[in-house]
């Protein structure tokens, strides 16, 4: 089992980002660097 050190505020920021990113439709390419940076951070 993987333990995470994310708190509720971190989790909320990631959820908000993913919601925005997933709803961006044609703009995914512009956001991919931020998305991958967050994935690495997690």
N, C-alpha and C positions, 0 to 999 in steps of 0.2 A: 504494500500500500504506500502510495506517495503522499507525503505530508506537504501541506502548503503553508506558507507564512503570510498569505494574503489576509488582510482584515476586511471588514464589511465595506469600508470606504473604497479600498482597492477593487474589490469585487464589483461594486456599483460602477466604478469608472470603466472597468473592462466590459461589463454588460452594456453600458451606454454606448461605448465605442462600437461594439459588435452590432448593436441594433442600428446605429447610424451607418456603419460600413455595409451591412447586409442590405440596407434599404437604398444604397447609393446607385444601384443599377449600373449605368455605364461608366461610373467614375472609379471603379475598383482599382484600376491601374495606378491612378494618382495616389491612392491610399495604401498601396501594398507595403511600402517601406515601414510605415507606422504600424501596420498590422503585424508584420514580422518582428519588429522591435518589441512589441508587446508580447508576442509568443515567446521570444527568447527570454524576456524578463520573467515570464511565468515559469 
